[in-house]
Amino acid sequence: MEFTEFFAQGMAYLGAALAVFTGVGSGLGQGYVAGKAVEAIGRQPEAASSIRTVMITGQAVAETTGLYGLIVAIILIFAS
């Protein structure tokens, strides 16, 4: 293998590591959403059902960012 091939493979691994790092943002976002939902339920217990529904929807949207990062990392590793 030439230097350029090693370099390209190394950059693919570096890109995969950065793509997986999106899971940190996803986790922080989900924690923030859950915390705010608990605060809202504490203020208005009668609205717990609707707050919970919105919280789960928000967490699902936040989770897709982490999943996209994982998919990109897998593609980068196996395509190099």
Secondary structure by P-SEA (a helix, b strand, c coil): ccaaaaaaaaaaaaaaaaaacaaaaaaaaaaaaaaaaaaaaaacccaaaaaaaaaaaaaaaaaaaaaaaaaaaaaaaaac
